Amino acid sequence: MNEEFEDLGNDDINELIERFEDCQSTGQGCFFDSDELLEVIDYFFAVNEVSKTKSAIELALQLYPNEIEINIRKAQFISQEKDPQTAILYLEKLKETNPEDSDLLFALASLYSQAGIQSKAIESYETLLVQDDEDIEVYSSLGEEYFALEDYESAVKIYKKAIKIEPTNSFLLQPFAYASQYIDNPDRSIQFLKKLCKQNPFSEQNWISYGILLYYTENFFDAITAFELAIAISEDNSTAHLYKAQSLISLDNYKDGIESLHEAKKLDPDEPLVIFFLGQAYEKQGNWITAAIYYKDCIRFDKFNSDAWLGVAMCYFEQDDFHSAEPYIQQAIEIEPTNIQFRLAYAEMLYKENYIEKSEELYQELYDEGKELSIITINWAMAMVSADKTMDAIHLLRETIDNNTFDKPNIYFTLIEISSKEPYIKDHLDDYIFKLFLDFDITYEMIENNCPSLLKNPHYENLIKIYIDEKE
């Protein structure tokens, strides 16, 4: 039986379902009140009995054709079996005679969301908030719509209003913390959450959400303190242990970070995210064997975690076992075929293993797609250099720069650094170096980190000094 109905798997629901099925099988007329039929419909929805769900809805509409909740169930069934658009048309017609029914408006908003019509969904949720400005479910749903649009400023405003109504609600606090990292002034959200913690000092959810935002904004020391306070309130919260661990690891404290991850795993042994982070932590330490074990364990619980598949591949590859690595990276790409980083990693592996032709085909395919062209060109050029094809790399970089516009200087630095190692062309980079200085805000530190050979070339010494001094 579906988990949702285990507690209902009591005599009442069993008797109700049995009575309904008897009526259907015998064809005799039976009476059910509307609430009973809604329970029957919801039960069959939950256990995915399509034909019985349809029969229950048909009977309910025969008996109660004007009941809004039953009509909503029909729309949900239409959406599931056909498409959200058809269900929307059904409810929009019903809305003509019931323009202010809150259940109907909420169901319509949900269908708009499913159909990807965010503007209509937002409009419906806002109408509902005019009717009831304390409806937490509506606030939460509206926040999710703004998330889908990546309008994080609006999402933060909505969640903030809801949090003022329910200041310890984790389903509001955590998405608020997540969205706040992307707004123009996350410090305002940090101060808001800090104030909530003072007002609710024994709420672990407040401390966790405060810590999460501190973690997202790279305030790792303060984040650790917040998570430790949450753990002091309740030692059994795996989220607090998990984020405390990630904060420690971000400070290169792998020992304590891994210990905290194991605490989280004790509390939630089958949680794939905890297991994945354990793999990641051991990988960062260079412990390839242990990392691979945890990545594989993560896959056991979440077979579609493409990053875990990639993790196993990288661990094998670092142990010079390309034969074992290849099927894992291929699976990662199969799960997420548009992920450029996965395909670049595979191309790099192939190049290093001397499958040059196959690697070049993959690089060319990525290059032709034209997305993230700078990083693809740089990776391809560096692979060429590793195979003693320096002139091919220089030609690729020059051609890409000449035919495209970039908003970051990385590809220029790569061209200059590679070219400067070729004595007969290192003094023929004037056009690219002038373009670098004219188009980008370059500092000495950037040159030192990305193109140190440029500082060693006396031909450009005065130019660099004059240009950067003028900028400063």
C-alpha positions in Angstrom: 0.0 0.0 0.0 1.2 3.5 -0.7 3.1 5.0 2.2 0.8 8.0 2.3 -2.1 5.7 3.3 -0.3 3.5 5.8 -1.9 5.2 8.8 -5.2 5.4 6.9 -4.7 1.7 6.2 -7.0 1.6 9.1 -10.4 -0.1 8.9 -12.1 3.2 7.9 -10.3 3.7 4.6 -10.2 0.0 3.8 -13.9 -0.3 4.4 -14.6 2.7 2.2 -12.4 1.4 -0.7 -14.0 -2.0 -0.4 -17.5 -0.5 -0.4 -16.7 1.5 -3.5 -15.2 -1.4 -5.4 -18.2 -3.6 -4.5 -20.5 -1.0 -5.9 -18.5 -0.8 -9.1 -18.4 -4.5 -9.6 -22.1 -5.2 -8.9 -23.4 -2.1 -10.7 -25.7 -1.4 -7.8 -26.4 2.2 -6.8 -24.6 3.2 -3.6 -24.5 6.4 -1.7 -21.3 8.2 -0.7 -21.0 11.7 0.6 -18.6 14.1 -1.2 -15.9 13.8 1.5 -15.9 10.1 1.2 -15.5 10.2 -2.6 -12.7 12.7 -2.3 -10.9 10.2 0.0 -11.5 7.4 -2.5 -10.2 9.5 -5.4 -7.1 10.6 -3.4 -6.4 7.0 -2.5 -6.5 5.8 -6.0 -4.4 8.8 -7.1 -1.8 7.9 -4.5 -1.6 4.2 -5.5 -1.7 5.1 -9.2 -4.8 3.1 -10.1 -5.7 5.1 -13.2 -8.9 3.3 -14.2 -10.3 3.3 -10.6 -9.4 7.0 -10.2 -11.3 7.8 -13.3 -14.3 5.7 -12.2 -14.3 7.4 -8.7 -14.2 10.9 -10.3 -17.1 10.0 -12.7 -19.3 8.8 -9.9 -18.4 11.8 -7.8 -19.4 14.2 -10.6 -22.6 12.4 -11.2 -23.6 12.9 -7.5 -22.0 16.3 -6.9 -21.5 18.0 -10.3 -21.0 21.5 -8.7 -18.6 20.4 -6.0 -15.4 22.5 -6.6 -13.0 20.0 -5.0 -14.3 17.2 -7.1 -13.9 19.3 -10.3 -10.4 20.1 -9.2 -9.6 16.4 -8.9 -10.9 15.9 -12.4 -8.6 18.7 -13.7 -5.7 17.1 -11.9 -6.6 13.8 -13.5 -6.8 15.5 -17.0 -3.4 17.1 -16.4 -1.8 13.7 -15.4 -3.4 11.7 -18.3 -3.4 14.4 -21.0 -1.7 17.7 -20.4 -1.9 20.7 -18.1 -3.2 23.0 -20.8 -6.4 20.9 -21.2 -6.9 20.9 -17.5 -6.4 24.6 -17.4 -9.2 25.1 -19.9 -11.5 22.9 -17.8 -10.9 25.0 -14.6 -10.9 28.3 -16.4 -14.4 27.6 -17.5 -15.4 26.7 -14.0 -13.8 29.9 -12.7 -16.3 31.9 -14.8 -19.0 31.0 -12.3 -16.7 30.8 -9.2 -14.2 33.7 -9.7 -13.2 34.0 -6.1 -13.0 30.4 -4.9 -9.6 30.1 -3.2 -9.3 26.3 -3.8 -10.0 26.8 -7.5 -7.6 29.6 -7.8 -4.9 27.7 -6.1 -5.4 24.6 -8.3 -5.3 26.8 -11.4 -2.1 28.5 -10.3 -0.5 25.0 -9.8 -1.6 24.0 -13.3 -0.2 27.2 -14.8 3.1 26.4 -13.0 3.1 22.9 -14.4 2.5 24.3 -17.9 5.3 26.7 -17.5 3.1 29.8 -17.6 4.8 31.5 -14.6 3.1 34.9 -15.2 -0.4 33.4 -14.8 0.7 31.4 -11.8 2.1 34.4 -10.1 -1.0 36.5 -10.9 -3.2 33.8 -9.4 -1.1 33.4 -6.2 -1.1 37.2 -5.7 -4.9 37.3 -6.1 -5.0 34.6 -3.3 -2.8 36.7 -1.1 -5.2 39.6 -1.5 -7.9 37.3 -0.1 -5.7 36.0 2.7 -2.4 37.6 3.4 -1.4 34.9 5.9 -1.7 31.9 3.7 1.7 30.2 4.1 1.1 27.7 1.4 0.4 30.4 -1.1 3.5 32.4 -0.1 5.6 29.2 -0.5 4.2 28.4 -3.9 4.7 32.0 -5.1 8.3 31.9 -3.9 8.8 28.8 -5.9 7.5 30.6 -9.1 10.1 33.4 -8.6 12.7 30.7 -8.2 11.8 29.2 -11.5 12.2 32.6 -13.1 15.5 33.1 -11.2 14.0 36.3 -9.8 15.7 35.9 -6.5 15.0 39.5 -5.3 11.2 38.9 -5.5 11.6 35.4 -4.0 13.4 36.8 -1.0 10.7 39.5 -0.5 7.9 36.9 -0.6 9.7 34.4 1.8 10.5 37.3 4.1 6.8 38.2 4.4 5.9 34.6 5.1 8.7 34.2 7.7 7.4 37.2 9.6 4.2 35.2 10.0 5.9 31.8 10.8 9.5 32.7 11.9 10.6 29.1 12.6 9.2 27.4 9.5 12.1 25.6 7.8 10.2 25.3 4.5 10.4 29.1 4.3 13.7 29.7 6.0 15.9 27.5 3.9 14.7 28.7 0.4 15.0 32.2 1.8 18.6 31.6 2.7 19.3 29.9 -0.6 17.8 32.8 -2.7 19.5 35.5 -0.6 23.0 34.5 -1.8 22.0 35.8 -5.3 20.5 39.2 -4.4 22.4 42.5 -4.7 22.7 42.9 -0.9 22.7 39.6 0.9 23.9 41.3 4.1 20.4 42.5 4.7 19.1 38.9 4.7 22.0 37.9 7.0 21.0 40.6 9.5 17.3 39.6 9.2 18.2 36.0 10.0 20.5 37.0 12.8 17.7 39.0 14.4 15.4 36.0 14.1 17.9 33.9 15.9 18.0 36.4 18.8 14.3 36.4 18.9 14.0 32.6 18.8 17.3 31.5 20.4 16.1 27.9 20.9 15.0 27.4 17.3 17.4 25.1 15.5 15.8 25.9 12.2 16.6 29.6 12.6 20.2 28.9 13.4 20.5 26.4 10.5 19.1 28.8 8.0 21.3 31.6 9.3 24.3 29.3 9.0 23.3 28.2 5.5 23.3 31.8 4.3 26.6 32.5 6.0 28.0 29.4 4.3 26.7 30.5 0.8 28.3 33.9 1.3 31.6 32.3 2.4 31.4 33.5 6.0 32.6 30.1 7.0 33.8 30.7 10.6 30.5 32.4 11.6 28.6 29.6 9.8 30.3 27.0 11.8 29.3 28.8 15.0 25.7 28.9 13.9 25.6 25.2 13.1 27.2 24.4 16.4 24.5 26.3 18.2 21.8 24.4 16.2 23.5 21.1 17.1 23.6 22.2 20.8 19.8 22.6 20.6 19.3 19.3 18.8 22.1 16.9 18.1 19.9 14.9 15.8 19.7 17.4 12.9 21.7 16.0 10.0 21.4 19.2 8.0 23.3 21.1 10.7 26.1 18.5 10.7 26.2 18.4 6.9 26.6 22.2 6.5 29.0 22.4 9.4 31.1 19.8 7.6 31.0 21.7 4.3 32.0 24.9 6.1 35.0 23.2 7.8 36.1 21.6 4.5 35.9 25.1 2.8 38.5 26.2 5.4 40.6 23.1 4.4 39.8 21.5 7.8 39.2 18.0 6.2 39.7 16.1 9.4 36.9 17.8 11.4 34.8 18.2 8.2 34.8 14.5 7.5 34.0 13.7 11.1 31.0 16.0 10.9 29.9 14.3 7.7 30.1 10.9 9.4 27.9 12.3 12.2 25.4 13.4 9.5 25.6 9.9 8.0 24.8 8.2 11.3 21.7 10.3 11.6 20.6 9.8 8.0 22.5 6.7 6.6 20.8 6.5 3.3 20.9 10.2 2.4 22.7 10.4 -1.0 23.8 14.0 -0.5 25.7 13.2 2.7 27.4 10.2 1.0 28.2 12.3 -2.0 29.9 15.0 0.1 31.9 12.3 1.9 33.2 11.1 -1.5 34.0 14.7 -2.5 35.9 15.3 0.8 38.0 12.3 0.4 38.6 13.1 -3.3 39.9 16.6 -2.3 42.3 14.9 0.0 43.6 12.7 -2.8 42.2 9.6 -1.2 40.9 8.2 -4.5 40.0 4.7 -3.2 37.9 5.8 -0.3 36.3 8.6 -2.4 35.3 6.1 -5.1 33.7 3.9 -2.5 31.5 6.7 -1.3 30.6 7.9 -4.8 29.5 4.4 -5.7 27.5 4.2 -2.5 25.8 7.5 -3.5 24.9 6.0 -6.9 23.3 3.0 -5.1 20.8 5.4 -3.5 20.6 7.9 -6.4 21.5 6.4 -9.7 20.8 9.7 -11.6 23.5 11.7 -9.6 25.7 12.5 -12.6 28.3 14.2 -10.4 28.8 10.9 -8.4 29.3 9.0 -11.7 31.9 11.6 -12.7 33.5 11.4 -9.2 34.1 7.6 -9.6 35.5 8.2 -13.1 37.9 10.9 -11.8 39.1 8.7 -8.9 39.9 5.8 -11.3 41.6 8.1 -13.8 43.8 9.6 -11.0 44.9 6.0 -10.3 45.8 5.6 -14.0 42.9 3.2 -14.6 41.2 4.8 -17.7 39.6 1.4 -18.6 37.6 1.5 -15.3 37.0 5.3 -15.5 35.5 5.4 -19.0 32.1 3.7 -18.4 31.5 6.0 -15.4 32.2 9.2 -17.3 30.1 8.0 -20.2 27.2 7.3 -17.8 27.6 10.8 -16.4 27.3 12.2 -19.9 24.3 10.0 -20.7 22.5 11.3 -17.6 23.4 14.9 -18.4 24.3 15.1 -22.1 24.4 18.9 -22.2 26.9 19.3 -19.4 30.0 20.8 -21.0 32.3 20.1 -18.1 31.6 16.4 -18.2 32.3 16.2 -22.0 35.5 18.3 -21.5 36.7 16.0 -18.8 36.1 13.0 -21.1 37.9 14.8 -24.0 40.9 15.5 -21.7 41.0 11.9 -20.5 41.0 10.7 -24.1 43.8 13.0 -25.1 45.9 12.0 -22.1 45.4 8.3 -23.0 46.5 9.0 -26.6 43.1 8.6 -28.2 43.8 11.8 -30.0 41.4 11.4 -32.9 38.4 10.6 -30.7 39.3 13.4 -28.4 39.7 15.9 -31.2 36.2 14.9 -32.5 34.7 15.6 -29.1 36.5 18.9 -28.8 35.4 19.9 -32.3 31.8 19.0 -31.5 31.9 21.1 -28.4 33.6 24.0 -30.3 31.0 23.9 -33.0 28.2 24.2 -30.5 29.6 27.6 -29.6 28.7 27.5 -25.9 31.3 28.5 -23.3 33.7 28.9 -26.2 36.5 30.4 -24.1 36.8 27.5 -21.7 36.5 24.9 -24.5 39.1 26.6 -26.6 41.5 26.9 -23.7 41.1 23.3 -22.7 41.5 22.1 -26.3 44.6 24.3 -26.8 46.2 23.0 -23.6 45.5 19.4 -24.7 47.3 20.2 -28.0 50.3 21.7 -26.1 50.5 18.5 -24.0 50.8 16.5 -27.2 53.5 18.8 -28.6 51.1 20.5 -31.1 51.9 24.0 -29.9 51.5 25.8 -33.2 48.1 24.1 -33.7 47.1 25.4 -30.2 48.2 29.0 -31.1 46.4 28.9 -34.4 43.2 27.7 -32.6 43.4 30.4 -30.0 44.1 33.2 -32.5 41.3 32.1 -34.8 38.8 32.0 -31.9 39.8 35.4 -30.6 39.7 37.0 -34.0 36.2 35.7 -34.7 34.5 36.2 -31.3 34.1 38.6 -28.5 34.8 37.6 -24.9 33.9 39.3 -21.6 36.8 37.8 -19.7 40.5 37.9 -20.5 41.4 34.2 -19.9 41.7 33.2 -23.5 44.0 36.1 -24.2 46.2 35.1 -21.3 46.4 31.5 -22.6 47.4 32.6 -26.1 50.1 35.0 -24.8 51.5 32.5 -22.3 51.7 29.7 -24.9 53.1 32.0 -27.6 55.7 33.5 -25.4 57.4 30.0 -25.1 58.0 30.0 -28.9 61.1 32.3 -29.5 60.2 33.1 -33.1 56.7 34.4 -32.4 56.9 35.8 -28.8 57.5 39.3 -30.1 54.6 39.3 -32.5 51.8 39.5 -30.0 51.3 43.3 -30.0 47.8 43.2 -31.4 46.6 40.7 -28.8 48.3 42.4 -25.9 47.0 45.9 -26.8 43.5 44.4 -27.2 43.9 42.7 -23.8 44.7 46.0 -22.1 42.1 48.0 -24.0 39.2 45.6 -23.5 39.8 44.4 -19.9 40.6 45.8 -16.5 44.0 44.1 -16.0 46.1 44.2 -12.8 49.6 43.0 -12.0 48.1 40.3 -9.9 46.1 38.9 -12.8 49.2 38.9 -15.0 51.3 37.2 -12.3 48.6 34.5 -11.8 47.7 33.9 -15.5 50.5 35.0 -17.7 53.8 35.4 -15.8 55.9 35.2 -18.9 54.5 38.5 -20.1 56.2 40.2 -17.1 59.5 38.7 -18.0 59.4 40.0 -21.6 61.3 43.4 -21.6 59.6 44.3 -24.9 56.4 44.9 -23.0 57.8 46.1 -19.6 57.1 49.8 -20.2 53.8 49.3 -21.8 52.5 47.2 -18.8 53.9 49.7 -16.3 52.4 52.7 -18.1 49.0 51.1 -18.8 48.5 49.7 -15.3 49.8 52.8 -13.6 47.3 54.9 -15.6 44.4 52.5 -14.7 45.3 52.8 -11.0 
